[in-house]
Amino acid sequence: MSDKRSSKTPASQDRGLEENVASYVSAVIGASQAVDQGNESALRREEKALKREKERLRERGTAGQRALISLLRHPNPWVRLDAAAQCLAFDRDAAEKSLEQVSEDPGLAGLTAATTLKEWRAGRMKRPAWKDLSGGSPER
């Protein structure tokens, strides 16, 4: 008799990752909307959800990293910004390119991306909490 709890199929793992990514995107967008509306309680709720989804993506290792890299092309600048901030830990070049693109946005996302990039390059930003799966350390 097999133990169904421990035998996830690749399809169910993909579905779980897709749900994780969708929840991550929803939390980023929800947080940006809460900021726009000045809704502090909604912002706290979305930040809590975002923290949970980031941890779930980290637990997925390289699959979580690939998912975040794919979000660097998302149409929402806040999603690209947040994903890029995470990707600085494991794909610095792609993350910096995305931050540079978002920094051209005339809104708050653009200003935040420009500041993030400036602080990262100056070495004043804490490295995102991702395991370095490549065996090396990303340079700033």
Phi and psi restraints in degrees (value plus and minus 20) as a CYANA .aco file:
   2 SER   PHI    -109.4   -69.4
   2 SER   PSI     133.2   173.2
   3 ASP   PHI    -113.8   -73.8
   3 ASP   PSI      83.8   123.8
   4 LYS   PHI     -89.0   -49.0
   4 LYS   PSI     -41.6    -1.6
   5 ARG   PHI     -86.8   -46.8
   5 ARG   PSI     -52.6   -12.6
   6 SER   PHI    -121.5   -81.5
   6 SER   PSI     -21.3    18.7
   7 SER   PHI    -132.5   -92.5
   7 SER   PSI      58.5    98.5
   8 LYS   PHI    -103.0   -63.0
   8 LYS   PSI     114.1   154.1
   9 THR   PHI    -100.4   -60.4
   9 THR   PSI     138.2   178.2
  10 PRO   PHI     -75.6   -35.6
  10 PRO   PSI     -57.6   -17.6
  11 ALA   PHI     -83.1   -43.1
  11 ALA   PSI     -62.0   -22.0
  12 SER   PHI     -91.1   -51.1
  12 SER   PSI     -52.7   -12.7
  13 GLN   PHI     -86.3   -46.3
  13 GLN   PSI     -61.4   -21.4
  14 ASP   PHI     -82.9   -42.9
  14 ASP   PSI     -62.8   -22.8
  15 ARG   PHI     -82.2   -42.2
  15 ARG   PSI     -61.4   -21.4
  16 GLY   PHI     -83.8   -43.8
  16 GLY   PSI     -59.5   -19.5
  17 LEU   PHI     -86.6   -46.6
  17 LEU   PSI     -62.6   -22.6
  18 GLU   PHI     -79.9   -39.9
  18 GLU   PSI     -62.3   -22.3
  19 GLU   PHI     -85.4   -45.4
  19 GLU   PSI     -60.2   -20.2
  20 ASN   PHI     -80.5   -40.5
  20 ASN   PSI     -67.1   -27.1
  21 VAL   PHI     -84.6   -44.6
  21 VAL   PSI     -63.3   -23.3
  22 ALA   PHI     -81.6   -41.6
  22 ALA   PSI     -60.4   -20.4
  23 SER   PHI     -87.9   -47.9
  23 SER   PSI     -58.3   -18.3
  24 TYR   PHI     -80.8   -40.8
  24 TYR   PSI     -70.6   -30.6
  25 VAL   PHI     -80.0   -40.0
  25 VAL   PSI     -64.6   -24.6
  26 SER   PHI     -80.3   -40.3
  26 SER   PSI     -61.4   -21.4
  27 ALA   PHI     -88.6   -48.6
  27 ALA   PSI     -59.6   -19.6
  28 VAL   PHI     -83.3   -43.3
  28 VAL   PSI     -67.6   -27.6
  29 ILE   PHI     -85.6   -45.6
  29 ILE   PSI     -61.8   -21.8
  30 GLY   PHI     -81.0   -41.0
  30 GLY   PSI     -60.5   -20.5
  31 ALA   PHI     -85.4   -45.4
  31 ALA   PSI     -62.1   -22.1
  32 SER   PHI     -85.9   -45.9
  32 SER   PSI     -57.3   -17.3
  33 GLN   PHI     -87.7   -47.7
  33 GLN   PSI     -57.7   -17.7
  34 ALA   PHI     -83.8   -43.8
  34 ALA   PSI     -58.9   -18.9
  35 VAL   PHI     -83.6   -43.6
  35 VAL   PSI     -67.1   -27.1
  36 ASP   PHI     -78.0   -38.0
  36 ASP   PSI     -55.7   -15.7
  37 GLN   PHI    -109.7   -69.7
  37 GLN   PSI     -26.6    13.4
  38 GLY   PHI      47.1    87.1
  38 GLY   PSI      10.8    50.8
  39 ASN   PHI    -118.3   -78.3
  39 ASN   PSI      73.9   113.9
  40 GLU   PHI     -84.1   -44.1
  40 GLU   PSI     -60.7   -20.7
  41 SER   PHI     -87.9   -47.9
  41 SER   PSI     -59.0   -19.0
  42 ALA   PHI     -86.0   -46.0
  42 ALA   PSI     -58.4   -18.4
  43 LEU   PHI     -82.2   -42.2
  43 LEU   PSI     -65.6   -25.6
  44 ARG   PHI     -80.3   -40.3
  44 ARG   PSI     -61.7   -21.7
  45 ARG   PHI     -83.0   -43.0
  45 ARG   PSI     -66.0   -26.0
  46 GLU   PHI     -89.1   -49.1
  46 GLU   PSI     -56.7   -16.7
  47 GLU   PHI     -85.3   -45.3
  47 GLU   PSI     -57.3   -17.3
  48 LYS   PHI     -84.3   -44.3
  48 LYS   PSI     -64.0   -24.0
  49 ALA   PHI     -84.4   -44.4
  49 ALA   PSI     -60.4   -20.4
  50 LEU   PHI     -85.1   -45.1
  50 LEU   PSI     -61.7   -21.7
  51 LYS   PHI     -80.4   -40.4
  51 LYS   PSI     -63.3   -23.3
  52 ARG   PHI     -82.5   -42.5
  52 ARG   PSI     -64.1   -24.1
  53 GLU   PHI     -90.3   -50.3
  53 GLU   PSI     -55.1   -15.1
  54 LYS   PHI     -83.3   -43.3
  54 LYS   PSI     -61.5   -21.5
  55 GLU   PHI     -84.0   -44.0
  55 GLU   PSI     -61.1   -21.1
  56 ARG   PHI     -83.5   -43.5
  56 ARG   PSI     -60.0   -20.0
  57 LEU   PHI     -85.3   -45.3
  57 LEU   PSI     -61.5   -21.5
  58 ARG   PHI     -80.3   -40.3
  58 ARG   PSI     -59.7   -19.7
  59 GLU   PHI     -83.6   -43.6
  59 GLU   PSI     -41.5    -1.5
  60 ARG   PHI    -104.9   -64.9
  60 ARG   PSI     -22.8    17.2
  61 GLY   PHI      42.6    82.6
  61 GLY   PSI    -150.0  -110.0
  62 THR   PHI     -83.9   -43.9
  62 THR   PSI     -50.6   -10.6
  63 ALA   PHI     -84.5   -44.5
  63 ALA   PSI     -60.2   -20.2
  64 GLY   PHI     -85.6   -45.6
  64 GLY   PSI     -59.0   -19.0
  65 GLN   PHI     -84.2   -44.2
  65 GLN   PSI     -65.9   -25.9
  66 ARG   PHI     -80.5   -40.5
  66 ARG   PSI     -58.0   -18.0
  67 ALA   PHI     -83.0   -43.0
  67 ALA   PSI     -63.5   -23.5
  68 LEU   PHI     -86.7   -46.7
  68 LEU   PSI     -59.7   -19.7
  69 ILE   PHI     -79.9   -39.9
  69 ILE   PSI     -59.5   -19.5
  70 SER   PHI     -84.6   -44.6
  70 SER   PSI     -47.7    -7.7
  71 LEU   PHI     -95.4   -55.4
  71 LEU   PSI     -29.0    11.0
  72 LEU   PHI     -86.4   -46.4
  72 LEU   PSI     -31.6     8.4
  73 ARG   PHI    -128.3   -88.3
  73 ARG   PSI     -10.4    29.6
  74 HIS   PHI     -84.5   -44.5
  74 HIS   PSI     126.6   166.6
  75 PRO   PHI     -88.0   -48.0
  75 PRO   PSI     -43.2    -3.2
  76 ASN   PHI    -105.7   -65.7
  76 ASN   PSI     104.0   144.0
  77 PRO   PHI     -83.3   -43.3
  77 PRO   PSI     -51.0   -11.0
  78 TRP   PHI     -88.4   -48.4
  78 TRP   PSI     -56.2   -16.2
  79 VAL   PHI     -86.3   -46.3
  79 VAL   PSI     -66.0   -26.0
  80 ARG   PHI     -80.8   -40.8
  80 ARG   PSI     -62.0   -22.0
  81 LEU   PHI     -81.1   -41.1
  81 LEU   PSI     -69.6   -29.6
  82 ASP   PHI     -87.0   -47.0
  82 ASP   PSI     -63.1   -23.1
  83 ALA   PHI     -82.4   -42.4
  83 ALA   PSI     -62.0   -22.0
  84 ALA   PHI     -83.0   -43.0
  84 ALA   PSI     -60.0   -20.0
  85 ALA   PHI     -80.6   -40.6
  85 ALA   PSI     -57.2   -17.2
  86 GLN   PHI     -91.9   -51.9
  86 GLN   PSI     -61.1   -21.1
  87 CYS   PHI     -87.8   -47.8
  87 CYS   PSI     -36.3     3.7
  88 LEU   PHI     -75.3   -35.3
  88 LEU   PSI     -47.3    -7.3
  89 ALA   PHI     -95.2   -55.2
  89 ALA   PSI     -42.4    -2.4
  90 PHE   PHI    -159.9  -119.9
  90 PHE   PSI     -29.7    10.3
  91 ASP   PHI    -167.2  -127.2
  91 ASP   PSI      51.1    91.1
  92 ARG   PHI     -76.2   -36.2
  92 ARG   PSI     -64.7   -24.7
  93 ASP   PHI     -82.2   -42.2
  93 ASP   PSI     -68.5   -28.5
  94 ALA   PHI     -84.5   -44.5
  94 ALA   PSI     -59.4   -19.4
  95 ALA   PHI     -84.3   -44.3
  95 ALA   PSI     -66.3   -26.3
  96 GLU   PHI     -83.7   -43.7
  96 GLU   PSI     -60.6   -20.6
  97 LYS   PHI     -81.1   -41.1
  97 LYS   PSI     -63.8   -23.8
  98 SER   PHI     -84.2   -44.2
  98 SER   PSI     -63.4   -23.4
  99 LEU   PHI     -82.5   -42.5
  99 LEU   PSI     -59.0   -19.0
 100 GLU   PHI     -82.0   -42.0
 100 GLU   PSI     -62.0   -22.0
 101 GLN   PHI     -85.4   -45.4
 101 GLN   PSI     -65.6   -25.6
 102 VAL   PHI     -85.6   -45.6
 102 VAL   PSI     -52.5   -12.5
 103 SER   PHI     -83.9   -43.9
 103 SER   PSI     -36.3     3.7
 104 GLU   PHI     -99.1   -59.1
 104 GLU   PSI     -32.4     7.6
 105 ASP   PHI     -85.9   -45.9
 105 ASP   PSI     113.6   153.6
 106 PRO   PHI     -94.3   -54.3
 106 PRO   PSI     -27.4    12.6
 107 GLY   PHI    -113.2   -73.2
 107 GLY   PSI    -186.3  -146.3
 108 LEU   PHI     -83.1   -43.1
 108 LEU   PSI     -54.2   -14.2
 109 ALA   PHI     -81.5   -41.5
 109 ALA   PSI     -61.0   -21.0
 110 GLY   PHI     -83.3   -43.3
 110 GLY   PSI     -64.5   -24.5
 111 LEU   PHI     -84.0   -44.0
 111 LEU   PSI     -62.0   -22.0
 112 THR   PHI     -84.9   -44.9
 112 THR   PSI     -60.6   -20.6
 113 ALA   PHI     -84.6   -44.6
 113 ALA   PSI     -63.5   -23.5
 114 ALA   PHI     -82.5   -42.5
 114 ALA   PSI     -62.0   -22.0
 115 THR   PHI     -87.1   -47.1
 115 THR   PSI     -62.4   -22.4
 116 THR   PHI     -79.1   -39.1
 116 THR   PSI     -66.7   -26.7
 117 LEU   PHI     -83.5   -43.5
 117 LEU   PSI     -62.5   -22.5
 118 LYS   PHI     -82.4   -42.4
 118 LYS   PSI     -66.9   -26.9
 119 GLU   PHI     -86.9   -46.9
 119 GLU   PSI     -59.1   -19.1
 120 TRP   PHI     -81.8   -41.8
 120 TRP   PSI     -69.8   -29.8
 121 ARG   PHI     -86.8   -46.8
 121 ARG   PSI     -47.5    -7.5
 122 ALA   PHI    -102.9   -62.9
 122 ALA   PSI     -25.4    14.6
 123 GLY   PHI      58.8    98.8
 123 GLY   PSI      -2.5    37.5
 124 ARG   PHI    -120.1   -80.1
 124 ARG   PSI     -17.5    22.5
 125 MET   PHI    -126.9   -86.9
 125 MET   PSI     113.8   153.8
 126 LYS   PHI     -86.3   -46.3
 126 LYS   PSI     116.4   156.4
 127 ARG   PHI     -83.9   -43.9
 127 ARG   PSI     111.7   151.7
 128 PRO   PHI     -76.3   -36.3
 128 PRO   PSI     131.1   171.1
 129 ALA   PHI    -100.8   -60.8
 129 ALA   PSI      45.8    85.8
 130 TRP   PHI    -136.5   -96.5
 130 TRP   PSI     121.8   161.8
 131 LYS   PHI     -89.5   -49.5
 131 LYS   PSI     118.5   158.5
 132 ASP   PHI    -102.2   -62.2
 132 ASP   PSI      81.3   121.3
 133 LEU   PHI    -102.1   -62.1
 133 LEU   PSI     -28.5    11.5
 134 SER   PHI    -108.6   -68.6
 134 SER   PSI     -32.6     7.4
 135 GLY   PHI      72.3   112.3
 135 GLY   PSI     -29.0    11.0
 136 GLY   PHI    -133.6   -93.6
 136 GLY   PSI    -196.1  -156.1
 137 SER   PHI    -139.3   -99.3
 137 SER   PSI     110.1   150.1
 138 PRO   PHI     -86.1   -46.1
 138 PRO   PSI     117.7   157.7
 139 GLU   PHI    -105.1   -65.1
 139 GLU   PSI     135.5   175.5
